[in-house]
Amino acid sequence: MAAESEGIHRLTDLLRANADTLIDRWTALASSAFRGRLTTNELERDSRELFASLLPVAESDGRDLTSGQFSELKSMLAELSRGRARQGFTPSETASSVFALKQAVQELTEAEEDPALFRQVMTFSGLLDALGLWTFESYSRAREEIIKEQSEQLLELTTPVVKIWEGVLAVPLVGTLDSARTQVVMEKLLEALVETGSEHAIIDITGVLAVDTQVAQHLLKTVVAARLMGAECTVSGIRPQIAQTIVALGIEFGDITTKASLADALRHALRSEGIDVVRRRDGRTS
Amino acid sequence: MERVPILKIGDVLLVSIQIDLQDQGVLALQEDLAERISTTGAYGVIIDISAVDIVDSFIGRMFATIASISKLFDADTVVVGMRPAVAITLVELGLTLGDVRTALDLDRGMKILRVLGKQRRGSFAVTDDFAAEEVL
């Protein structure tokens, strides 16, 4: 037991004594994986920080990463891999920056012929494996966060409510419509109707790829809700194929006004507001 | 029980709902309103619900009921100021408002009633002329 604990301390001592050489070697190995996309200075700073928090736990085998002594190291690694994920590095590049230390330590201890030290290096390498996996895990978690953020942004971006005339709002819908998006569209449109006091709204579905019964149902709901609030809603931009689908599916649009294009819908809205757009008599533009 | 006041503006009755209506209140309002329309001979009823956040199916049905009652006295009903959340709820509940007209705000509601009233008075005028001709 005494010999073993001595061995453990030997590894830690060895690591501490050779800290600078190890970090340099580690940085060099890791930077070869990043191929110049990360400056050596940054990498060295990261390595140095990691090494400092790795030293106190170098004795444990890393079988149980949930214990409190790893929390600092774990949060540091999580932060690191989150950063790497945002910078666009691949997961193996991110994880290999941890694994590179293994090679550095192996190179350092190769010359030693102490079996106790060898055992400890093996254990240490097991710890590094666990830490590498943790890095990978945090990396994918960070990626998922990014994807979630982006889809939320997309939801916001793709449903703008624009005012195209005094009292006329338009919602150009692009992409596929699902329940979540239609809900957002509905709410934003109705809010905008109240805010701007507009009596007309045009839902333009030129950019909508497919219309099924559910999408049609959502559109109808939006129109009916707008009507309940005292605004008139027109659906425009139904493409030929979609028109065929709608008829084939037997979807009834009831008394909802549909127009071929946004321009037609705008003209319809203006007319019901009592505005007529006419060409000037001399026919010139200015 | 709180009662919703019914205000008379010209030939229009204005009901502004500012409280959380309970079922009892709804029934009382319907009674009061029927009473007032018959005594005043108003040609329009405006229900302002811009302060209403929450509706249930009972209140949703109230609009249609009030409209039907008003119809019997030959008065039009306009619901004004419905909030988006309320509109969505009513649609999700599958409620239709029947004969009720809607407007974004009180101003527009009054305008609708004015137009409808003018049409009505116009038709009266025609019958009056007709009667006058007959007398002549």
Contacts between the chains, C-beta under 8 A, distances in Angstrom:
chain1	res1	chain2	res2	distance
A	186	B	88	6.4
A	187	B	84	6.2
A	187	B	88	7.1
A	190	B	84	3.3
A	190	B	87	6.0
A	190	B	88	7.1
A	191	B	84	5.4
A	193	B	84	7.6
A	193	B	104	6.8
A	194	B	83	7.2
A	194	B	84	6.3
A	194	B	104	6.9
A	197	B	104	5.7
A	197	B	105	6.8
A	198	B	104	7.8
A	199	B	104	6.4
A	199	B	108	7.2
A	221	B	88	7.9
A	221	B	91	4.9
A	221	B	92	7.6
A	224	B	91	5.2
A	224	B	96	8.0
A	225	B	84	7.4
A	225	B	87	4.0
A	225	B	88	5.5
A	225	B	90	7.5
A	225	B	91	4.6
A	226	B	87	7.4
A	227	B	102	6.6
A	228	B	79	7.8
A	228	B	82	5.6
A	228	B	86	7.9
A	228	B	87	4.3
A	228	B	90	5.7
A	228	B	91	6.9
A	228	B	97	6.5
A	228	B	102	5.7
A	229	B	82	4.6
A	229	B	83	7.9
A	229	B	84	7.0
A	229	B	87	4.9
A	229	B	102	6.2
A	229	B	104	6.3
A	230	B	79	7.7
A	230	B	80	6.6
A	230	B	82	7.1
A	230	B	101	7.8
A	230	B	102	3.8
A	230	B	103	3.9
A	230	B	104	4.5
A	230	B	105	8.0
A	230	B	108	6.6
A	230	B	109	7.6
A	231	B	104	6.3
